[in-house]
Amino acid sequence: MDIITINHLKKSYGENEVLKDIQLNVTKGEVVTIIGSSGSGKSTLLRCINLLEKPTGGEILFQGENVLQEGYNLPAYRTHVGMVFQQFNLFNNLNVLENCTVGQTTVLKRNSEEAKKIAMKNLEKVGMAPFIEARPSQLSGGQKQRIAIARALSMDCSVMLFDEPTSALDPEMVGEVLETMQSLAHTGLTMIVVTHEMGFAKEVSDRVIFMDKGLIAEQGHPDDIFTHPKEERTKEFLKRVLK
């Protein structure tokens, strides 16, 4: 069952066409990673999927319904599609637990007891339960990113988008975040991950998508993409990043 279906998606900024006719289906429980050079449209695609950017054309179907249609319940859609950014986006004036409950109480209208219980469960999942009293300024980048993941999980999303979640981290912190994501991948959560971490793409994905110049140039099982890429551009890209 496809949870997200993208038909003929386009996104332009003035004359600059960043996404050109994207066709993509994501099945429930699938882990899809998107790789490609900077400027190939990877992050824009994610930002269109969760409607931080409004597509210029095409359709985004969530469980069969077009979310771009007039009258579609966008706030409800946004609670189903969680996003983890490069820069964590935590509230510095709130502690870890509050960061993970504020969205639940304001957007999902949960009472604070229930919100705390759910937040704690997800903080335990990412190994951050001992830090609930800490402020973001007291934490490492890797810890902040794991809290951002727990916060997104606490919103009960059915699809999680990760936009280069390790690119702002020091090399020694990358591993802990990738490990957290790897354990999430085994829980049946649908994940779409834009990443430069080829090892993660290779080991954890069900499918790898290579984007080039606003198009999906090639996609397939990680073994096929990394071992036998068909497209010349995929071969060039992998030669550059894997050397």
N, C-alpha and C positions, 0 to 999 in steps of 0.2 A: 504494500500500500504506500503510494507516494504521499509524503507529508507536505513537501514543497515541490511545486512544478513551476518552472519559469519558461515562458514562451516569448520569443522574439524581443527580449528585453534590451532597451537602448537607453543610454544616458549621455547627454551632451551638455557641455558648458559653452554656450555660444557656438562658435565654429568647431570647437574641439570635441570630437566624438570619442568618449572614453570607453563606452560599452557599445558593441555593435552586434545586435542580433544574437543575444545569448539564449541558448536552449539548455535547460538543466532540470533533471528530476532527482530528488533526494528521497530515498525510502526511509520509513520510520526505523530508527535504531542504527542507521548507517553513519559511519564516520568518513567524511569526505574532506580531503585536504586539497588546498588550492596553492599551487606554486607558480613561479614566474618572475620575470625581472621587475624591478621597480617601475611603476608607470604602466604596467600591463592591464590595470583595471581591477586587480584582485580586491583591494579594500573598498573600492567604489561598489563592486558587486555586493559585498556584505552589507554596506551602508544602504544600498537599495533594498536588499531583502528585508532589513528591519525598518525601512522607510525613514532613516535619518536623511537620506537623499531621495527626492521624488524622481522616479524614472521618467524619461522623456517619452518612452513608448513601450508597448508590450504588456504582458500580464504576469502577475505573481499569484499563484494559487496556493492557498494554505488549506490543506485537507479538502481540496476540490473547489474552494470558493475564491474568487478573484478579490484580493484585498485592495486593489486599486479602483474597484467599482465605487461609484458614489453611494453613500449610505452604509458602507461596510463599517463594522464596529472596530475602529483602529485601536482604541485603548485596550480592548480585549486581546486583539492580535499581538500587540506589543508585550503583553504579559506572557504570551506563549513563546515569544522569541527573545531569549536572553542574549546579552552581548557582553563580551569581555574585551576591553580595549588595551592598547599598548600602555597607556598611561595610568591605569588603575581607576582613576576618577572616584576615589574615596572621599568622604567628607572628613576633613581634617579636624573639625570641631567635635566630632562624635567618636566614641570608642568603637572597638571592633564589633561588639555585639550590637550596638545601636546602628552601625553601618549596615548590618545584615537584617535589621528589623524595620527600619524606617520606611522602606518601599512597601513592605508587607502591610504595615498599618495604614499608610496613606493611600496606596493604590489598590491593594487587595482588600482593604478594610478589615483585616484580621485584628482580633483583640491582642493586647500586648503579651499576654501569657502564651497564647498559641504561637505568635510570631517568634517569641524567644525560644520556644521548644523546637520549632522548625529551624531557626538560625543555628541553634546549638548542634542539632543533628548534622547540618551541613558543614559547620566549622570543624566538627569531629572528622567528617569525611575527608577534609583537606588538611587535617593535622594542625588546625589553628585554635582548637578549643581552649588551650591553656592561656591564650592571649586576649581573652574577651574584654579585659579592662583597659588594654593598651590603646593609645592613640596611634593613627597611621604614622605620625612623625617618629615614633619610637621603633618602627619596624623596618626590616630590610625590604628591598624591592620584591624579592621572591615571596616574602610573607604577605606583602600588600596584594600581590597578584593572586595568591591563594585565597585571600579574603574576598577579593573581587569575584572570584569563581564561586565561593560559598554564597555571596550575596545574590548572584544571578540564579543559582540553584534554588535559593529560598523563595524565589518568585514563581516556583512551580513551572518553569518553562518546559516546553516539549522539544524545542530546538535551541541549541546553544551555538552562537556564532563567536568565534575567537579571531580577533584581528591582530595578527602578529603578537601574540601575548607574551613572547619572551624577548622582543627586540629592544626593550628599554632596560633589560636586566644585565647585571654583570655576569660574565660567563659562568662563575661558580654557582649562580642562583638559577640558571636556566634549567638545570637538571631537576630541581625540586618541583618546578612548575610543570615540566613535561611529565614527570612521574604522576603528579596529581591528575593531569589530563588523561594520561594513559589508564589510570584506574577508573576514571569516569567513563572512558570509552568501553570498558567492560560491563557497565551497568545497563546498557541498552539505551542510553541517551543519544538522541540524534545530534551529531556535531558537524559543523562546517568550519574548518580551520584554515585561515590564511597563515602560512608559515614559511620561514627560511630554514627551518630545521629539517633537513632532508632525512635524517635518521628516524625522526618521529613520523614523517610522512610515509616512509618505507615500512616501518614496523607496525604502526597503529591503524593506518587507514584501511578502509574497505575499498576505497577508490581514490585515485590521485587525478587531479585536473591540472593541466598545464595551460596557463593563459598567456597570450601574446598579443600585444597591440589591440586590446579590447575584445578579443575573441577567445573562445575555448579552442585552442589549437589541437589538443589531444587529451584523451582521458582513458583511464583503464585501471586494471588491478596494479598495485604498486610494483609487482614483479615485472609486469609488461612494460610499464613506464620507465622504470629504472634500469632494466636489463635489456629490453628490446624496443626502445622508442622508435616510432615509425617516422615521425616528422623531423625534418632537418633542424628546425628551430629548437625542438625539444632536445635533440642530440647536442646542439651547440650550448644550450643553457646548462644542461647537466654536466657537460664536460667542464664548463667554467666553474660551477658551484661544487662539484665533487672532487676536483683535483687536489 
